[in-house]
Amino acid sequence: MNANEHQGLHGEGFIYALACAAGFTTSRMNRDLDGVDWQIAHPGPRGTARSPKIELQVKSWSNPVLKDGAYRYRLSVDHYNKIAGAGFQVVPQENLLTVETLDALLGGGLEGKRD
């Protein structure tokens, strides 16, 4: 497994752990055809919707740049259009960014100064 695969799996594992800890159900897509990596749903009725759900595209980033209090992560036009284009009335789609530092990927054992 190369570093990018490891980083991506770590990011998806983080999203999975958060969803499970909150009591949601999860489903990982078996093929990447439309930019959806995961579906997260609330089990059973909630308000006016039965089993509300969202679809997610998960990105991870090992060199985060915080500028003016926000992260700006570049997406290709194709990836952006798959998650933010027209036609998403039924199931909302979101893009989640996880920040994966080398320190976190190696279990927090690194010492040193961070910017």
C-alpha positions as CSV (number, residue, x, y, z in Angstrom):
1,M,0.0,0.0,0.0
2,N,1.4,3.4,-0.9
3,A,1.3,6.5,1.2
4,N,-1.7,8.0,-0.7
5,E,-3.8,4.8,-0.3
6,H,-2.9,4.7,3.4
7,Q,-3.8,8.4,3.9
8,G,-7.1,7.9,2.0
9,L,-8.1,4.8,4.1
10,H,-7.2,6.7,7.3
11,G,-9.5,9.6,6.3
12,E,-12.4,7.2,5.4
13,G,-11.9,5.3,8.6
14,F,-12.2,8.5,10.5
15,I,-15.5,9.4,8.9
16,Y,-16.8,5.9,9.5
17,A,-15.8,6.0,13.2
18,L,-17.6,9.4,13.6
19,A,-20.7,8.2,12.0
20,C,-20.8,5.0,14.0
21,A,-20.1,6.8,17.3
22,A,-23.1,9.1,16.5
23,G,-25.4,6.0,16.0
24,F,-25.8,6.4,12.2
25,T,-25.7,3.6,9.7
26,T,-23.0,3.6,7.0
27,S,-22.5,2.1,3.5
28,R,-19.4,2.3,1.4
29,M,-19.9,2.3,-2.4
30,N,-18.3,-0.6,-4.1
31,R,-17.5,1.4,-7.3
32,D,-16.6,5.0,-7.8
33,L,-18.9,6.0,-10.7
34,D,-20.5,9.2,-9.5
35,G,-18.1,10.6,-6.9
36,V,-19.8,9.1,-3.9
37,D,-17.6,7.2,-1.4
38,W,-20.0,6.7,1.5
39,Q,-23.6,7.0,2.4
40,I,-24.5,7.9,6.0
41,A,-28.1,7.5,7.3
42,H,-30.1,8.0,10.4
43,P,-31.8,4.7,11.2
44,G,-35.6,5.0,11.2
45,P,-37.9,8.0,11.0
46,R,-36.6,11.5,11.9
47,G,-39.0,14.4,11.7
48,T,-40.7,14.3,8.3
49,A,-38.1,12.0,6.5
50,R,-37.8,8.3,6.8
51,S,-34.2,7.2,7.3
52,P,-32.7,10.5,6.1
53,K,-29.3,10.1,4.5
54,I,-26.4,12.0,2.8
55,E,-23.8,10.9,0.3
56,L,-20.2,11.8,0.8
57,Q,-17.1,12.1,-1.2
58,V,-14.1,11.9,1.2
59,K,-10.8,13.7,0.5
60,S,-7.8,13.6,2.8
61,W,-4.9,16.1,2.8
62,S,-1.5,15.7,4.3
63,N,-0.2,19.3,3.8
64,P,-3.0,21.5,5.1
65,V,-2.8,25.2,4.5
66,L,-5.0,27.3,6.8
67,K,-5.6,30.7,5.3
68,D,-7.9,33.3,6.7
69,G,-9.4,30.7,9.1
70,A,-10.4,28.3,6.3
71,Y,-8.9,25.4,4.4
72,R,-9.1,25.7,0.6
73,Y,-8.8,22.3,-1.1
74,R,-8.6,22.2,-4.9
75,L,-10.9,19.8,-6.7
76,S,-10.9,19.0,-10.4
77,V,-14.0,20.4,-12.3
78,D,-15.1,16.8,-12.8
79,H,-15.0,15.9,-9.1
80,Y,-16.7,19.2,-8.1
81,N,-19.5,18.7,-10.6
82,K,-20.1,15.2,-9.4
83,I,-20.9,16.4,-5.9
84,A,-22.1,20.0,-6.4
85,G,-23.8,19.9,-9.8
86,A,-27.4,20.0,-10.7
87,G,-29.8,17.1,-9.9
88,F,-29.2,16.4,-6.2
89,Q,-32.7,17.0,-4.9
90,V,-33.3,13.5,-3.4
91,V,-30.1,12.7,-1.5
92,P,-27.8,15.6,-0.4
93,Q,-24.2,15.2,-1.3
94,E,-21.3,16.7,0.6
95,N,-17.5,16.7,0.3
96,L,-15.6,16.0,3.6
97,L,-12.0,16.9,4.0
98,T,-9.9,15.1,6.6
99,V,-6.5,16.5,7.5
100,E,-4.0,13.7,7.8
101,T,-0.6,14.8,9.1
102,L,2.3,12.4,9.0
103,D,2.4,12.6,12.8
104,A,-1.2,11.4,13.0
105,L,-0.7,8.6,10.4
106,L,2.3,7.3,12.4
107,G,0.4,7.2,15.7
108,G,1.4,10.6,17.1
109,G,4.9,9.6,17.9
110,L,6.8,12.3,16.1
111,E,8.3,15.3,18.0
112,G,9.0,18.7,16.5
113,K,7.8,22.1,15.7
114,R,4.7,22.6,13.5
115,D,3.6,25.7,11.6
